[in-house]
Amino acid sequence: MTKNFYGWRKSRHSEPNGGCVEAGRATDGTVGVRDTKLDDSPILEFTPAEWKRLLGRIRPTA
């Protein structure tokens, strides 16, 4: 079953041409990530723990 995500937010690193990566949340806390360049983009789903771990690995430490 596909979850309903809300509050989609665009990455600060997105291009100004409108093509971007967005993240949104489901009511159970799951985080969805989609690519707006694709008309029917699949949504990658992360648990809150997986999302926290991913962000911890990709964020700069400076």
C-alpha positions as CSV (number, residue, x, y, z in Angstrom):
1,M,0.0,0.0,0.0
2,T,1.3,3.4,-0.9
3,K,1.6,5.9,1.9
4,N,0.4,9.5,1.7
5,F,3.3,11.8,2.2
6,Y,2.9,15.5,3.0
7,G,5.0,18.6,3.7
8,W,7.4,17.9,0.7
9,R,10.5,20.0,1.1
10,K,13.0,20.7,-1.7
11,S,16.7,20.1,-1.1
12,R,18.8,23.3,-0.6
13,H,21.2,21.8,-3.2
14,S,18.7,21.6,-6.0
15,E,19.1,23.3,-9.3
16,P,17.2,26.5,-10.0
17,N,15.6,24.9,-13.1
18,G,13.0,23.1,-11.0
19,G,14.5,19.6,-11.1
20,C,15.1,18.6,-7.5
21,V,15.0,16.0,-4.8
22,E,12.2,16.4,-2.2
23,A,11.5,14.8,1.1
24,G,8.2,14.4,2.8
25,R,6.7,12.6,5.8
26,A,3.9,10.1,6.3
27,T,1.7,10.1,9.4
28,D,3.6,7.1,10.8
29,G,6.9,9.1,10.6
30,T,8.2,7.4,7.5
31,V,10.2,9.7,5.3
32,G,9.7,9.6,1.5
33,V,12.2,10.9,-1.0
34,R,11.3,11.6,-4.7
35,D,13.0,13.1,-7.8
36,T,10.8,15.8,-9.3
37,K,12.5,15.5,-12.7
38,L,10.6,12.3,-13.3
39,D,6.9,12.6,-14.1
40,D,6.0,9.5,-12.1
41,S,8.9,9.4,-9.7
42,P,9.1,6.4,-7.4
43,I,9.3,7.3,-3.7
44,L,12.0,5.8,-1.6
45,E,10.8,5.2,1.9
46,F,12.9,5.4,5.1
47,T,12.1,4.7,8.7
48,P,12.9,7.6,11.0
49,A,16.0,5.7,12.2
50,E,17.2,5.0,8.6
51,W,16.6,8.7,7.7
52,K,18.6,9.9,10.7
53,R,21.5,7.5,9.8
54,L,21.5,8.6,6.2
55,L,21.6,12.2,7.0
56,G,24.4,11.6,9.5
57,R,26.5,10.1,6.8
58,I,25.9,12.6,4.0
59,R,25.9,15.9,5.9
60,P,29.2,17.8,5.9
61,T,30.9,17.8,9.3
62,A,32.4,21.3,9.0
